[in-house]
Amino acid sequence: METTTTQKETLWRNPNFLKLWTSETISQFGSQFTGLALPLTAIIILSADPVQVGILNFAGSVPWLIFGLVAGVWIDRHRKQRIMVTSNILRGSILALIPIAAVLGVITRLGIPFLYAISFCVGFLQVFFDITYQSYLPSLVRRDQLVEGNRNLQASASTAQVAGPTIAGIIISIVTAPIAIVFDAFSFFASALALGRIDHEEVIDKEIVKPSVLADIREGLHVVFSNRMLRMIAGCTGTSNFFGTALGTLFLLYLIQPSPAGLGVSENLAGVTAGIIFSVASVGALVGVAVSTKVARSIGVGPAILGSILIGGLGAIPYYLSGSLTVSPLFTLGGFGVNWSMLSIMAGQFISFIATVVYNVNQVSLRQAIVPLRLQGRMNATMRFLVWGTIPLGAITGGILGEFLGLRTAIGIAILGGSLSFLWVLLSPVRSLKTIPEHMG
């Protein structure tokens, strides 16, 4: 007990970790605005169809396929703090172009290609930030604090997901979707300021730099593919992301589609409705943060990862079932009608968010712990290439399925596929892990 208490106190007294945590909290809160406002700008302002929404999501995530592996090499050779600060400043500046275009009255003239370009550029910078972020944490905290560090960082993301979507939805309904993106732009600037205040001397070992970028990429690929645990986690997460993105691509369209084909929410209330659904459901993420380490200690790291990915997939079932439920309000809350469809989705998402956080905290900590520090960038780049590389494919697949099979059928296919992603872990050595093993050397 004394050891556990000391580790927690040491982590929270680590000023550099606190600055990283503050930066992430600010950025995560701001991202809730763009997460809702960007697709709503496409759907409501520019009348985008399912395929165009799919392409928009594709544009934002395809940089993982194009640049993911190269980014890992770059990150291992350069100062990580500088990469993260630069990425946030540039992302804030690029996103600010959307509200500027709306204020100038040219956003409809620029059309959907303008949003594609913005989404691609922000996605490109996100590749470098996210890989750096996961590779930076192990240098700021001790190995035995990785789970605690990831749990606390996940807590900031989960807290933002609780309050952020509702606030974003309300602001979107007041100032319109494109103008609301200005809040995310400012959050990136504030996040960059917090990151810039981290006082940590990074050591770049020039001797590990290979003469060839391809040699470094091959080493990163070897780290992942030579380890069956990493390989199967990548397959599991990639499958879940593929079908989850397909589902997410269709949801806002499904929300405003008239009943019985959709949920029949009016366009002016779409942002508020989605915000409330995600905010209430995101309370589950906070529960996940609270129980993630306890679950792993109770049943073992492997069973925690396996059980959480299975439950997380099943939690999406209410998306499909809600199409069969009545859309008549059960009660009104502040002028906002709540029906069975909304309640069922909230309940499913609540369970899914708990499971997703338990899965992420434990599998990310496992990955970070078993790989040497000098290979963290390339390992994370390879993992992100594999697991986020499926996101653009899922986005475009979801859009095509929604266009040609109908929104509800496409959602059913996405849920079925996502619920089977647990098979990767079930068939791997991960399922039997009781504790996180030492690194591979």
Secondary structure, 3 states (H helix, E strand, C coil): CHHHHHHHHHHHCCHHHHHHHHHHHHHHHHHHHHHHHHHHHHHHHCCCCHHHHHHHHHHHHCHHHHHHHHHHHHHHHCCHHHHHHHHHHHHHHHHCHHHHHHHCCCHHHHHHHHHHHHHHHHHHHHHHHHHHHHHHHHHHCCHHHHHHHHHHHHHHHHHHHHHHHHHHHHHHHHHCHHHHHHHHHHHHHHHHHHHHCCCCCCCCCHHHCCCCHHHHHHHHHHHHHCCHHHHHHHHHHHHHHHHHHHHHHHHHHHHHCCCCCCCCCCHHHHHHHHHHHHHHHHHHHHHHHHHHHHHHHHHCHHHHHHHHHHHHHHCCHHHHHHHHCCCCCCEEECCEEECHHHHHHHHHHHHHHHHHHHHHHHHHHHHHHHCCHHHHHHHHHHHHHHHHCHHHHHHHHHHHHHHHHCHHHHHHHHHHHHHCCCHHHHCCHHHHCCCCCCCCC
